[in-house]
Each structure stands twice: as structure tokens, then as C-alpha cells.
């Protein structure tokens, strides 16, 4: 059994695994009860148990009536407390957002259990480079293939070998033809060059640092700022968000600059939270 640790957190509010793992911020968590002919979105539900990876550990996460249970291959209480952002009061965040913008109320209620995870920065850089012009099922497959080829083995579970996310050294040293075999397309060169840049220049700390890396544009940079650097004022603008801002506020879907400026003024330091609630609400309901 790979899950050696069993951690229990009591009296947790504003937490639903399906909301957290299906809101577009993470790609290596899937419902445990998924059937062969189901998409991940079809198998995810309010009481779904999720299995996945974080910080080099494999884990199984369940939640019921305020009780969060994490069975993991490693990581102490502090690590998992931080990963799931359990020290943040999301009730206050939702209340503040709705008070300042009542239009957000349906989205904050629908995605009431969303929490923004504190994820590994390098993993976020590579994951969101892969996400460019890609769909979620294919993103997941690409990332898993990358982990299987270049990640360190964590152990095995139910006959399946599990791998951690690759480190920068492994990807910087990868051959382009091997990356191409994973069907990464043009992203292969971006991945290799970004890993090399990460090693040579060190950890990026700002949006400008990220934009200086090969293959990272404004949208991907904002995703990395929000999910990798913890900048909850970042407001990533993708196809869904353009549609949302057009539907809610009449913005032209090509007006990226106007959308971002409006989001900064309207949502302030909570813009990243607003983006996640809206993204999950619109995409999940197919609005």
C-alpha cells in the first residue's frame, strides 16, 4: 500500500474535492470511481474520492461533513494544510466578492467548495505551457506521459507504477525527439527551453520573469502567477473568460487588456478567486 500516511483535518468549511480538482487549476487528480467509458467530468461528483499527486507524493483525498481525510505516500500535516490552503477563510472571500459584485453570487454558490491550491511552481510552468491551444483530456495525457518518461518513481498501487512530476534537470536534458514522441507538438521546444531557463536563471518571481521564458505569453503567465506563485490578484484570460466577460459585462472577446483592467478594478486583490468561481460555473453548466 503506497498510502503510508493518514491525516485527518476536522471542521473544514468551503471544501469540495470535485470543485477544487475540476476548476482548471490542476491536471493530475482524477476521481477514484471513474469508469472506463466516462470522462473525468462525468465521474466527478460532490462526494467523489480523488486520487492524484502533489509535491512528489501520491495521495487519496476524501471529504465528508467537514472532515477531510488524506491518505498519502508522504508529506506531513503542514505540507497538506498548505497545499489545500486550509488557513484561508473562503467564506470571507465569497462574502466580500458578492458584496462588491452581486452578479457573482450564483457562481460562488455553485463552486462553493473551490480552494486555490498551493502548487509547485515548476510543475505549473510546464503544465500551463502544455495547456496552450489544448483540451483538458489531452493535457492530462501529455502530462502523465511526461511524468512516466522523466519523473521519479514513487511506488505502485493496484498494479500501476506511479511517478512524480519531472524536475527541471530531467526536462532540460530531454531530447526534443523524445519529447515529440509524447505528442507535445511545438510545446516540446518550449518545455525544454523553459526548464533550461529555470535552471540557469533560478525561480521566476514575477510576471515579467515568466514572460521572459520561452513559450510563455500573458495568459499562461497569469495562470502561473495565480496557481504557482500564489498571486490571487492575477486574472487569467482564456476563451472561457472572454465569453464570460462578454456575457456579463458586454466586453468584446478580443479586448484582453480591457478585461484585465476591469477585473483589477472590479475584483481587486480577489480577482483570481473571482476568475475561478466564474470559470467553473460557466464551464460546468455549459453557459
Kinemage of the C-alpha trace (Angstrom):
@kinemage 1
@onewidth
@group {chain A} dominant
@subgroup {mainchain}
@vectorlist {calphas} color= white
{ca unk a 1} P 0.000 0.000 0.000
{ca unk a 2} L 1.606 3.238 -1.144
{ca unk a 3} L -0.523 5.421 1.130
{ca unk a 4} L 1.555 5.211 4.316
{ca unk a 5} L 0.272 8.414 5.936
{ca unk a 6} L -3.323 9.052 7.039
{ca unk a 7} L -4.109 12.621 8.011
{ca unk a 8} L -7.473 13.905 9.203
{ca unk a 9} L -8.490 17.563 9.292
{ca unk a 10} L -11.716 18.336 11.164
{ca unk a 11} L -14.218 21.203 10.875
{ca unk a 12} L -13.184 22.245 7.370
{ca unk a 13} L -15.579 24.589 5.574
{ca unk a 14} L -15.843 25.667 1.939
{ca unk a 15} L -14.241 22.489 0.614
{ca unk a 16} L -15.393 20.097 -2.111
{ca unk a 17} L -12.884 17.901 -3.962
{ca unk a 18} L -14.844 17.998 -7.219
{ca unk a 19} L -14.831 21.820 -7.183
{ca unk a 20} L -11.127 22.021 -6.335
{ca unk a 21} L -9.919 19.460 -8.845
{ca unk a 22} L -12.259 20.327 -11.733
{ca unk a 23} L -11.912 24.122 -11.826
{ca unk a 24} L -8.983 24.145 -14.248
{ca unk a 25} L -6.120 24.715 -11.839
{ca unk a 26} L -4.670 21.196 -11.652
{ca unk a 27} L -4.347 18.234 -14.023
{ca unk a 28} L -3.080 15.221 -12.036
{ca unk a 29} L -6.120 14.464 -9.856
{ca unk a 30} L -8.885 12.119 -11.034
{ca unk a 31} L -11.985 10.563 -9.420
{ca unk a 32} L -11.254 7.161 -7.931
{ca unk a 33} L -14.582 5.750 -9.107
{ca unk a 34} L -14.100 6.700 -12.745
{ca unk a 35} L -15.396 4.067 -15.177
{ca unk a 36} L -13.594 3.171 -18.395
{ca unk a 37} L -16.189 4.862 -20.641
{ca unk a 38} L -16.557 8.024 -18.540
{ca unk a 39} L -14.822 11.338 -18.881
{ca unk a 40} L -13.338 12.719 -15.670
{ca unk a 41} L -16.003 15.419 -15.634
{ca unk a 42} L -18.773 12.799 -15.832
{ca unk a 43} L -17.377 10.760 -12.944
{ca unk a 44} L -16.683 13.708 -10.665
{ca unk a 45} L -19.463 14.479 -8.194
{ca unk a 46} L -19.890 16.133 -4.803
{ca unk a 47} L -18.914 13.028 -2.855
{ca unk a 48} L -16.198 11.763 -5.221
{ca unk a 49} L -12.937 10.482 -3.769
{ca unk a 50} L -9.955 11.770 -5.749
{ca unk a 51} L -6.519 10.285 -6.284
{ca unk a 52} L -3.571 12.290 -7.523
{ca unk a 53} L -0.198 13.840 -6.894
{ca unk a 54} L 1.313 16.840 -5.132
{ca unk a 55} L 4.890 17.729 -4.287
{ca unk a 56} L 6.274 14.339 -5.239
{ca unk a 57} L 3.647 12.456 -3.222
{ca unk a 58} L 0.730 10.306 -4.307
{ca unk a 59} L -2.499 10.754 -2.360
{ca unk a 60} L -6.137 9.758 -1.971
{ca unk a 61} L -8.472 12.531 -0.792
{ca unk a 62} L -11.993 12.217 0.578
{ca unk a 63} L -14.270 14.718 2.276
{ca unk a 64} L -17.499 14.345 4.205
{ca unk a 65} L -19.342 16.718 6.526
{ca unk a 66} L -16.365 18.925 7.360
{ca unk a 67} L -13.909 16.033 7.670
{ca unk a 68} L -11.006 15.941 5.222
{ca unk a 69} L -9.100 12.652 5.034
{ca unk a 70} L -5.798 12.472 3.169
{ca unk a 71} L -4.078 9.134 2.655
{ca unk a 72} L -0.661 9.823 1.164
{ca unk a 73} L 2.711 8.346 0.313
{ca unk a 74} L 4.328 11.196 2.254
{ca unk a 75} L 4.049 14.799 3.365
{ca unk a 76} L 3.253 15.977 6.890
{ca unk a 77} L 0.226 17.901 8.184
{ca unk a 78} L 1.889 21.228 7.422
{ca unk a 79} L 2.508 20.275 3.790
{ca unk a 80} L -1.092 19.179 3.115
{ca unk a 81} L -2.563 22.040 5.159
{ca unk a 82} L -0.644 24.459 2.943
{ca unk a 83} L -1.366 22.587 -0.290
{ca unk a 84} L -5.125 22.788 0.252
{ca unk a 85} L -4.905 26.359 1.570
{ca unk a 86} L -6.736 25.385 4.753
{ca unk a 87} L -5.588 28.514 6.578
{ca unk a 88} L -7.617 30.807 4.301
{ca unk a 89} L -11.226 31.733 5.136
{ca unk a 90} L -13.044 31.258 1.833
{ca unk a 91} L -16.335 32.216 3.440
{ca unk a 92} L -14.997 35.745 3.891
{ca unk a 93} L -13.660 35.788 0.330
{ca unk a 94} L -17.028 34.813 -1.160
{ca unk a 95} L -18.893 37.247 1.055
{ca unk a 96} L -16.569 40.089 0.036
{ca unk a 97} L -16.786 39.279 -3.669
{ca unk a 98} L -20.595 39.120 -3.648
{ca unk a 99} L -20.880 42.310 -1.592
{ca unk a 100} L -18.768 44.170 -4.171
{ca unk a 101} L -20.354 42.434 -7.165
{ca unk a 102} L -23.758 40.754 -6.590
{ca unk a 103} L -23.565 39.183 -10.062
{ca unk a 104} L -21.017 36.731 -8.650
{ca unk a 105} L -23.472 35.173 -6.197
{ca unk a 106} L -24.619 32.262 -8.446
{ca unk a 107} L -21.002 31.380 -9.267
{ca unk a 108} L -19.795 31.475 -5.645
{ca unk a 109} L -22.721 29.270 -4.625
{ca unk a 110} L -22.257 26.789 -7.475
{ca unk a 111} L -18.492 26.435 -6.880
{ca unk a 112} L -18.723 26.962 -3.132
{ca unk a 113} L -16.027 24.373 -2.364
{ca unk a 114} L -13.278 25.782 -4.577
{ca unk a 115} L -9.902 26.399 -2.956
{ca unk a 116} L -6.843 27.620 -4.841
{ca unk a 117} L -4.121 25.054 -4.317
{ca unk a 118} L -0.542 25.962 -3.429
{ca unk a 119} L 1.209 24.034 -6.161
{ca unk a 120} L 4.816 23.541 -7.195
{ca unk a 121} L 5.956 26.435 -9.377
{ca unk a 122} L 7.970 24.410 -11.901
{ca unk a 123} L 5.105 21.954 -12.360
{ca unk a 124} L 2.765 24.877 -13.036
{ca unk a 125} L 5.150 26.389 -15.594
{ca unk a 126} L 5.348 23.171 -17.585
{ca unk a 127} L 1.685 22.220 -17.119
{ca unk a 128} L 0.379 25.531 -18.424
{ca unk a 129} L 2.819 25.554 -21.327
{ca unk a 130} L 1.274 22.184 -22.253
{ca unk a 131} L -2.222 23.667 -21.795
{ca unk a 132} L -1.766 26.141 -24.673
{ca unk a 133} L -4.240 25.506 -27.503
{ca unk a 134} L -5.074 22.189 -25.891
{ca unk a 135} L -8.074 20.488 -24.272
{ca unk a 136} L -8.137 19.086 -20.742
{ca unk a 137} L -8.216 15.331 -21.603
{ca unk a 138} L -5.204 15.769 -23.882
{ca unk a 139} L -3.404 17.991 -21.351
{ca unk a 140} L -3.808 15.251 -18.735
{ca unk a 141} L -2.474 12.587 -21.128
{ca unk a 142} L 0.502 14.734 -22.123
{ca unk a 143} L 1.421 15.444 -18.504
{ca unk a 144} L 1.100 11.811 -17.427
{ca unk a 145} L 3.257 10.700 -20.371
{ca unk a 146} L 5.863 13.296 -19.383
{ca unk a 147} L 5.836 12.035 -15.784
{ca unk a 148} L 6.134 8.398 -16.827
{ca unk a 149} L 9.145 9.122 -19.021
{ca unk a 150} L 11.012 11.683 -16.905
{ca unk a 151} L 9.590 11.604 -13.370
{ca unk a 152} L 10.987 9.654 -10.430
{ca unk a 153} L 9.105 6.533 -9.429
{ca unk a 154} L 7.029 6.999 -6.259
{ca unk a 155} L 5.827 3.411 -5.937
{ca unk a 156} L 2.964 1.314 -7.230
{ca unk a 157} L -0.731 0.989 -6.469
{ca unk a 158} L -3.175 -1.565 -7.915
{ca unk a 159} L -0.519 -2.769 -10.336
{ca unk a 160} L 0.191 0.712 -11.680
{ca unk a 161} L 3.564 2.409 -11.299
{ca unk a 162} L 3.241 6.000 -10.064
{ca unk a 163} L 5.601 8.818 -10.953
{ca unk a 164} L 6.333 12.263 -9.549
{ca unk a 165} L 6.400 15.313 -11.790
{ca unk a 166} L 9.803 15.647 -13.531
{ca unk a 167} L 12.390 18.035 -12.097
{ca unk a 168} L 13.982 20.823 -14.195
{ca unk a 169} L 17.205 18.849 -14.727
{ca unk a 170} L 15.335 15.935 -16.306
{ca unk a 171} L 13.403 18.120 -18.753
{ca unk a 172} L 16.310 20.424 -19.596
{ca unk a 173} L 18.296 17.339 -20.568
{ca unk a 174} L 15.494 15.727 -22.568
{ca unk a 175} L 15.934 15.196 -26.291
{ca unk a 176} L 13.466 17.035 -28.491
{ca unk a 177} L 12.700 13.882 -30.455
{ca unk a 178} L 11.787 12.076 -27.211
{ca unk a 179} L 9.537 14.936 -26.130
{ca unk a 180} L 7.977 14.937 -29.602
{ca unk a 181} L 7.184 11.230 -29.186
{ca unk a 182} L 4.865 12.211 -26.304
{ca unk a 183} L 2.895 14.208 -28.892
{ca unk a 184} L 3.645 17.579 -27.369
{ca unk a 185} L 3.982 19.249 -30.768
{ca unk a 186} L 5.562 22.698 -30.777
{ca unk a 187} L 5.341 22.720 -26.968
{ca unk a 188} L 8.280 20.288 -26.776
{ca unk a 189} L 10.815 23.032 -27.522
{ca unk a 190} L 9.084 25.391 -25.062
{ca unk a 191} L 9.294 22.780 -22.295
{ca unk a 192} L 12.976 22.033 -22.803
{ca unk a 193} L 13.933 25.715 -23.067
{ca unk a 194} L 11.823 26.751 -20.056
{ca unk a 195} L 13.429 24.012 -17.938
{ca unk a 196} L 16.886 25.207 -19.015
{ca unk a 197} L 15.961 28.817 -18.215
{ca unk a 198} L 14.629 27.769 -14.783
{ca unk a 199} L 17.955 26.107 -14.003
{ca unk a 200} L 20.122 28.943 -15.300
{ca unk a 201} L 18.195 31.963 -14.036
{ca unk a 202} L 16.557 30.461 -10.971
{ca unk a 203} L 12.997 30.576 -9.771
{ca unk a 204} L 10.921 33.278 -11.543
{ca unk a 205} L 9.306 35.649 -9.069
{ca unk a 206} L 7.217 37.985 -11.198
{ca unk a 207} L 5.042 38.192 -14.281
{ca unk a 208} L 7.945 39.859 -16.112
{ca unk a 209} L 10.238 36.962 -15.224
{ca unk a 210} L 7.703 34.497 -16.593
{ca unk a 211} L 7.153 36.450 -19.804
{ca unk a 212} L 10.912 36.292 -20.343
{ca unk a 213} L 10.741 32.497 -20.543
{ca unk a 214} L 10.405 30.742 -23.889
{ca unk a 215} L 6.818 29.991 -24.891
{ca unk a 216} L 5.072 31.874 -22.069
{ca unk a 217} L 2.619 34.600 -23.059
{ca unk a 218} L 0.294 36.796 -20.954
{ca unk a 219} L -2.446 34.190 -20.419
{ca unk a 220} L -0.067 31.408 -19.369
{ca unk a 221} L 1.929 33.852 -17.227
{ca unk a 222} L -1.217 34.842 -15.334
{ca unk a 223} L -2.153 31.184 -14.788
{ca unk a 224} L 1.303 30.527 -13.350
{ca unk a 225} L 1.113 33.667 -11.202
{ca unk a 226} L -2.199 32.511 -9.726
{ca unk a 227} L -1.548 28.788 -9.335
{ca unk a 228} L 2.235 28.674 -8.939
{ca unk a 229} L 3.182 31.928 -7.237
{ca unk a 230} L 0.068 32.452 -5.134
{ca unk a 231} L -0.794 35.831 -6.664
{ca unk a 232} L -4.548 35.745 -6.066
{ca unk a 233} L -4.950 39.113 -7.782
{ca unk a 234} L -3.956 37.543 -11.129
{ca unk a 235} L -6.819 37.149 -13.608
{ca unk a 236} L -6.045 34.667 -16.413
{ca unk a 237} L -7.998 35.380 -19.596
{ca unk a 238} L -8.720 32.377 -21.818
{ca unk a 239} L -11.525 31.557 -24.255
{ca unk a 240} L -13.979 30.827 -21.436
{ca unk a 241} L -13.164 34.017 -19.550
{ca unk a 242} L -13.554 36.091 -22.731
{ca unk a 243} L -17.007 34.569 -23.192
{ca unk a 244} L -17.879 35.182 -19.539
{ca unk a 245} L -16.841 38.831 -19.629
{ca unk a 246} L -18.745 39.341 -22.856
{ca unk a 247} L -21.861 37.742 -21.391
{ca unk a 248} L -21.716 39.526 -18.031
{ca unk a 249} L -20.348 42.925 -18.977
{ca unk a 250} L -20.518 43.253 -22.765
{ca unk a 251} L -16.771 43.220 -23.415
{ca unk a 252} L -15.537 42.353 -26.876
{ca unk a 253} L -13.922 38.924 -26.625
{ca unk a 254} L -10.808 40.399 -28.277
{ca unk a 255} L -10.403 43.114 -25.633
{ca unk a 256} L -7.967 41.284 -23.365
{ca unk a 257} L -6.444 44.473 -21.998
{ca unk a 258} L -9.848 45.966 -21.169
{ca unk a 259} L -10.990 42.739 -19.499
{ca unk a 260} L -7.884 42.559 -17.305
{ca unk a 261} L -8.091 46.224 -16.307
{ca unk a 262} L -11.776 45.853 -15.462
{ca unk a 263} L -11.084 42.731 -13.380
{ca unk a 264} L -8.370 44.543 -11.401
{ca unk a 265} L -10.740 47.421 -10.640
{ca unk a 266} L -13.853 45.290 -10.024
{ca unk a 267} L -12.389 42.407 -8.030
{ca unk a 268} L -9.144 43.890 -6.693
{ca unk a 269} L -6.924 41.503 -4.754
{ca unk a 270} L -9.590 38.793 -5.051
{ca unk a 271} L -9.566 38.745 -8.871
{ca unk a 272} L -8.064 35.258 -9.028
{ca unk a 273} L -10.806 33.848 -6.828
{ca unk a 274} L -13.461 35.566 -8.937
{ca unk a 275} L -11.940 34.054 -12.067
{ca unk a 276} L -12.068 30.553 -10.629
{ca unk a 277} L -15.674 30.799 -9.434
{ca unk a 278} L -16.816 32.199 -12.782
{ca unk a 279} L -14.763 29.768 -14.873
{ca unk a 280} L -16.088 26.725 -13.006
{ca unk a 281} L -19.692 27.963 -13.046
{ca unk a 282} L -19.819 28.781 -16.764
{ca unk a 283} L -17.835 25.792 -17.983
{ca unk a 284} L -19.526 23.196 -15.785
{ca unk a 285} L -23.021 24.418 -16.645
{ca unk a 286} L -22.102 24.911 -20.305
{ca unk a 287} L -23.346 28.506 -20.335
